[in-house]
Amino acid sequence: QVQLVESGGGLVQPGGSLKLSCAASGSIFSFYTMGWYRQAPGKQRELVAVIPTGGIANYAGSVKGRFTISRDNAKNTVYLQMNSLKPEDTAVYYCNAQVPPSWKDYWGQGTQVTVSS
């Protein structure tokens, strides 16, 4: 069982920045594929960014150039740096881990990000 604990959400004005963190349990974190997803009210959960073991990240088109995903394997933590935030980025953000060898999905509890003036 893998536990994921997110932090760093909050209220920010348009154009502002936030950094989300997700701490994971387990001794083989460096082999996890880690991702951030988000779900806005009335919408389906969508992929924001993913970073596999090799460290080459992929992003949703709507956040490319504004968000950066990174990982610190020594701290079992993945981050999402969000810059130039827009009201449409408002959502609950979820941390996801895909764990080998089964690549089972694990989810955090979610953290609210609200972009509003």
N, C-alpha and C positions, 0 to 999 in steps of 0.2 A: 504494500500500500504506500502510495506517495502522497504526502501532504503538501499543499501549495498555499502560501499565505501572501496575499497582495497588500500593498500599502501605497500611499502617495496620491490618492485621488482627492478631489475637492472642487471648489468653485474658482474659476479663473475668467478674466475678461478676454474678449476676442483679441487675438494677437499675442496673448500671453503664452507661458510655458508651464508644463508640469512634468515631473518625472515619476513614473510608476516603478515599483519594485515588486518582485515576486521571489520569495524564499522557498526553496524546495527541500524536502527531506530525501534521504537515500544516499547510498555510497557510490552510485555510478552516475551522478548528475551529469558528468561530462559527456555521457553517451546519450542523454535525453535530447530529443528535438523539442525545443521550447517555442511557444508562440503566445501572442496576445490576440484576443478576439474582443469584439464589442457588440453590444445589443442595445439599440435605441428603442424607446417605447413604440410598440406596434410593429416593430421590424424583426426580421430574423437575425440571429447571431451571425456575424461576418468576421472573416479573418482580417486582421490588421497587419500583422507582421509575424514572420517565423524565422528562427535561427537554428539550424541543425548543428550536429556535432562539429562539422567542418567549419562552421562560423560564417558561411556566406548567407546573408540574409535576403529574404524576399518580402516585398511590401505590397499592400493593396494600392491601386493606382491613386486613390483619393488621399493617401497620406504620404506618398513617395515624395521625398525632398523636404518633408516637414518633420517626420517621425524617424527615430533611430532606435533599433533594437540592439541590445548588446548583452553579453553574458560574462559572468565572473565565475569560472568553475571552482576556484578556490573557496568562494563564499556560497556556492550552490544558489546563485541568484541570477535572475534575468531582469533586465531593465527595459523600460520604454521611455525614451526622451521625446516629449511632444512639444514642438515649437509651432509658432504661428497658428495657434489654435483657433478654430472656427466654431460658430454655434452648432453646425452640423456634426461636430465631433462629440457632442453631448451624448453620453451613453454609459452603461455599466460595462466596465472593462474587465475581462476575465483572462487569467493566466492559464495556459494549457501546457501539459507535458505529455509527450509520447515516449513511452518507456520500452526499451528493448528487453527481451527478444520478441515479445508479443506485439509491441507498439500499441499497447492499451492506452487510451486517453484518460488523463486525470485533469480535474478542473479546480481552480480556486473558487473562493466564495464571491468574488467580484468586488470591484471598487468603483464608486460613482465618480464620473467626471462631468462637470457641468460648465459649459462655456456660455457666459451671459454677461451683459453689461448691466 
